[in-house]
């Protein structure tokens, strides 16, 4: 534990030094808002390391993300908003209060009951007049946001009785999309179609955002292989007929997975 604390203290001291008079000009210019994009980028780089199951990369990216957290807290401390210790004490209190089955006398039978109790505790903290959906960050990617709000609603009992019903709804949404009379209607129906597909994913315990990221990665890997095959054959993809492109795609699927 001492090693962890020493390393963390060193990080905090380094960030404070960078922000102090005589420190780094770039670091001294940063604000909460100027760091927003970098913070989001670091979150996605952590996700990328997790997707790749790259332990060394994950270790590095978690460090970059931790730097952003300490940096934001340092700025807040300088402006008198709050201190890093308050951030840590706050999450400590939250973890203890939301795990009464560990730190108190509450008994639970499985992880499902833990999640249900967690939602009840969060609702009590928010107050009855606040929506259960309000704590889902609106800045999440659309698929992740859709799955999260659906999950919150489902934990409060607003859910399909079975997955078959959602799949039937999916077929209904496809029909409505196909019969949409204009662009605005098609866009609306396409949104409903995606939202229902996310619901199917949630019911089947599939993370929709992860599934799409993996599909994107597969497409990228296969298309890169198509480009390489075309180069080896002195061909240009944009000059090939569709039948030959399809054949290259099938070759890429077999070779690149």
Secondary structure as a PSIPRED ss2 file (coil, helix, strand):
# PSIPRED VFORMAT (PSIPRED V4.0)

   1 X C   1.000  0.000  0.000
   2 X H   0.000  1.000  0.000
   3 X H   0.000  1.000  0.000
   4 X H   0.000  1.000  0.000
   5 X H   0.000  1.000  0.000
   6 X H   0.000  1.000  0.000
   7 X H   0.000  1.000  0.000
   8 X H   0.000  1.000  0.000
   9 X H   0.000  1.000  0.000
  10 X H   0.000  1.000  0.000
  11 X H   0.000  1.000  0.000
  12 X H   0.000  1.000  0.000
  13 X H   0.000  1.000  0.000
  14 X H   0.000  1.000  0.000
  15 X H   0.000  1.000  0.000
  16 X H   0.000  1.000  0.000
  17 X H   0.000  1.000  0.000
  18 X H   0.000  1.000  0.000
  19 X H   0.000  1.000  0.000
  20 X C   1.000  0.000  0.000
  21 X C   1.000  0.000  0.000
  22 X C   1.000  0.000  0.000
  23 X C   1.000  0.000  0.000
  24 X C   1.000  0.000  0.000
  25 X H   0.000  1.000  0.000
  26 X H   0.000  1.000  0.000
  27 X H   0.000  1.000  0.000
  28 X H   0.000  1.000  0.000
  29 X H   0.000  1.000  0.000
  30 X C   1.000  0.000  0.000
  31 X C   1.000  0.000  0.000
  32 X C   1.000  0.000  0.000
  33 X C   1.000  0.000  0.000
  34 X C   1.000  0.000  0.000
  35 X C   1.000  0.000  0.000
  36 X H   0.000  1.000  0.000
  37 X H   0.000  1.000  0.000
  38 X H   0.000  1.000  0.000
  39 X H   0.000  1.000  0.000
  40 X H   0.000  1.000  0.000
  41 X H   0.000  1.000  0.000
  42 X H   0.000  1.000  0.000
  43 X H   0.000  1.000  0.000
  44 X H   0.000  1.000  0.000
  45 X H   0.000  1.000  0.000
  46 X H   0.000  1.000  0.000
  47 X H   0.000  1.000  0.000
  48 X H   0.000  1.000  0.000
  49 X H   0.000  1.000  0.000
  50 X H   0.000  1.000  0.000
  51 X H   0.000  1.000  0.000
  52 X H   0.000  1.000  0.000
  53 X C   1.000  0.000  0.000
  54 X C   1.000  0.000  0.000
  55 X H   0.000  1.000  0.000
  56 X H   0.000  1.000  0.000
  57 X H   0.000  1.000  0.000
  58 X H   0.000  1.000  0.000
  59 X H   0.000  1.000  0.000
  60 X H   0.000  1.000  0.000
  61 X H   0.000  1.000  0.000
  62 X H   0.000  1.000  0.000
  63 X H   0.000  1.000  0.000
  64 X H   0.000  1.000  0.000
  65 X H   0.000  1.000  0.000
  66 X H   0.000  1.000  0.000
  67 X H   0.000  1.000  0.000
  68 X H   0.000  1.000  0.000
  69 X H   0.000  1.000  0.000
  70 X H   0.000  1.000  0.000
  71 X H   0.000  1.000  0.000
  72 X H   0.000  1.000  0.000
  73 X H   0.000  1.000  0.000
  74 X H   0.000  1.000  0.000
  75 X H   0.000  1.000  0.000
  76 X H   0.000  1.000  0.000
  77 X H   0.000  1.000  0.000
  78 X H   0.000  1.000  0.000
  79 X C   1.000  0.000  0.000
  80 X C   1.000  0.000  0.000
  81 X C   1.000  0.000  0.000
  82 X C   1.000  0.000  0.000
  83 X C   1.000  0.000  0.000
  84 X H   0.000  1.000  0.000
  85 X H   0.000  1.000  0.000
  86 X H   0.000  1.000  0.000
  87 X H   0.000  1.000  0.000
  88 X H   0.000  1.000  0.000
  89 X H   0.000  1.000  0.000
  90 X H   0.000  1.000  0.000
  91 X H   0.000  1.000  0.000
  92 X H   0.000  1.000  0.000
  93 X H   0.000  1.000  0.000
  94 X H   0.000  1.000  0.000
  95 X H   0.000  1.000  0.000
  96 X H   0.000  1.000  0.000
  97 X H   0.000  1.000  0.000
  98 X C   1.000  0.000  0.000
  99 X C   1.000  0.000  0.000
 100 X H   0.000  1.000  0.000
 101 X H   0.000  1.000  0.000
 102 X H   0.000  1.000  0.000
 103 X H   0.000  1.000  0.000
 104 X C   1.000  0.000  0.000
 105 X C   1.000  0.000  0.000
 106 X C   1.000  0.000  0.000
 107 X C   1.000  0.000  0.000
 108 X C   1.000  0.000  0.000
 109 X C   1.000  0.000  0.000
 110 X C   1.000  0.000  0.000
 111 X H   0.000  1.000  0.000
 112 X H   0.000  1.000  0.000
 113 X H   0.000  1.000  0.000
 114 X H   0.000  1.000  0.000
 115 X H   0.000  1.000  0.000
 116 X H   0.000  1.000  0.000
 117 X H   0.000  1.000  0.000
 118 X H   0.000  1.000  0.000
 119 X H   0.000  1.000  0.000
 120 X H   0.000  1.000  0.000
 121 X H   0.000  1.000  0.000
 122 X H   0.000  1.000  0.000
 123 X H   0.000  1.000  0.000
 124 X H   0.000  1.000  0.000
 125 X H   0.000  1.000  0.000
 126 X H   0.000  1.000  0.000
 127 X C   1.000  0.000  0.000
 128 X C   1.000  0.000  0.000
 129 X C   1.000  0.000  0.000
 130 X C   1.000  0.000  0.000
 131 X C   1.000  0.000  0.000
 132 X C   1.000  0.000  0.000
 133 X C   1.000  0.000  0.000
 134 X C   1.000  0.000  0.000
 135 X C   1.000  0.000  0.000
 136 X C   1.000  0.000  0.000
 137 X C   1.000  0.000  0.000
 138 X C   1.000  0.000  0.000
 139 X C   1.000  0.000  0.000
 140 X C   1.000  0.000  0.000
 141 X C   1.000  0.000  0.000
 142 X H   0.000  1.000  0.000
 143 X H   0.000  1.000  0.000
 144 X H   0.000  1.000  0.000
 145 X H   0.000  1.000  0.000
 146 X H   0.000  1.000  0.000
 147 X H   0.000  1.000  0.000
 148 X H   0.000  1.000  0.000
 149 X H   0.000  1.000  0.000
 150 X H   0.000  1.000  0.000
 151 X H   0.000  1.000  0.000
 152 X H   0.000  1.000  0.000
 153 X H   0.000  1.000  0.000
 154 X H   0.000  1.000  0.000
 155 X H   0.000  1.000  0.000
 156 X C   1.000  0.000  0.000
 157 X C   1.000  0.000  0.000
 158 X C   1.000  0.000  0.000
 159 X C   1.000  0.000  0.000
 160 X C   1.000  0.000  0.000
 161 X C   1.000  0.000  0.000
 162 X C   1.000  0.000  0.000
 163 X H   0.000  1.000  0.000
 164 X H   0.000  1.000  0.000
 165 X H   0.000  1.000  0.000
 166 X H   0.000  1.000  0.000
 167 X H   0.000  1.000  0.000
 168 X H   0.000  1.000  0.000
 169 X H   0.000  1.000  0.000
 170 X H   0.000  1.000  0.000
 171 X H   0.000  1.000  0.000
 172 X H   0.000  1.000  0.000
 173 X H   0.000  1.000  0.000
 174 X H   0.000  1.000  0.000
 175 X H   0.000  1.000  0.000
 176 X H   0.000  1.000  0.000
 177 X H   0.000  1.000  0.000
 178 X H   0.000  1.000  0.000
 179 X C   1.000  0.000  0.000
 180 X C   1.000  0.000  0.000
 181 X C   1.000  0.000  0.000
 182 X C   1.000  0.000  0.000
 183 X H   0.000  1.000  0.000
 184 X H   0.000  1.000  0.000
 185 X H   0.000  1.000  0.000
 186 X H   0.000  1.000  0.000
 187 X H   0.000  1.000  0.000
 188 X H   0.000  1.000  0.000
 189 X H   0.000  1.000  0.000
 190 X H   0.000  1.000  0.000
 191 X H   0.000  1.000  0.000
 192 X H   0.000  1.000  0.000
 193 X H   0.000  1.000  0.000
 194 X H   0.000  1.000  0.000
 195 X H   0.000  1.000  0.000
 196 X H   0.000  1.000  0.000
 197 X H   0.000  1.000  0.000
 198 X H   0.000  1.000  0.000
 199 X H   0.000  1.000  0.000
 200 X H   0.000  1.000  0.000
 201 X H   0.000  1.000  0.000
 202 X H   0.000  1.000  0.000
 203 X H   0.000  1.000  0.000
 204 X C   1.000  0.000  0.000
 205 X C   1.000  0.000  0.000
 206 X C   1.000  0.000  0.000
 207 X C   1.000  0.000  0.000
 208 X H   0.000  1.000  0.000
 209 X H   0.000  1.000  0.000
 210 X H   0.000  1.000  0.000
 211 X H   0.000  1.000  0.000
 212 X H   0.000  1.000  0.000
 213 X H   0.000  1.000  0.000
 214 X H   0.000  1.000  0.000
 215 X H   0.000  1.000  0.000
 216 X H   0.000  1.000  0.000
 217 X H   0.000  1.000  0.000
 218 X H   0.000  1.000  0.000
 219 X H   0.000  1.000  0.000
 220 X H   0.000  1.000  0.000
 221 X H   0.000  1.000  0.000
 222 X H   0.000  1.000  0.000
 223 X H   0.000  1.000  0.000
 224 X H   0.000  1.000  0.000
 225 X H   0.000  1.000  0.000
 226 X H   0.000  1.000  0.000
 227 X H   0.000  1.000  0.000
 228 X H   0.000  1.000  0.000
 229 X H   0.000  1.000  0.000
 230 X H   0.000  1.000  0.000
 231 X H   0.000  1.000  0.000
 232 X H   0.000  1.000  0.000
 233 X C   1.000  0.000  0.000
 234 X C   1.000  0.000  0.000
 235 X C   1.000  0.000  0.000
 236 X C   1.000  0.000  0.000
 237 X H   0.000  1.000  0.000
 238 X H   0.000  1.000  0.000
 239 X H   0.000  1.000  0.000
 240 X C   1.000  0.000  0.000
 241 X C   1.000  0.000  0.000
 242 X H   0.000  1.000  0.000
 243 X H   0.000  1.000  0.000
 244 X H   0.000  1.000  0.000
 245 X H   0.000  1.000  0.000
 246 X H   0.000  1.000  0.000
 247 X H   0.000  1.000  0.000
 248 X H   0.000  1.000  0.000
 249 X H   0.000  1.000  0.000
 250 X H   0.000  1.000  0.000
 251 X H   0.000  1.000  0.000
 252 X H   0.000  1.000  0.000
 253 X H   0.000  1.000  0.000
 254 X H   0.000  1.000  0.000
 255 X H   0.000  1.000  0.000
 256 X H   0.000  1.000  0.000
 257 X C   1.000  0.000  0.000
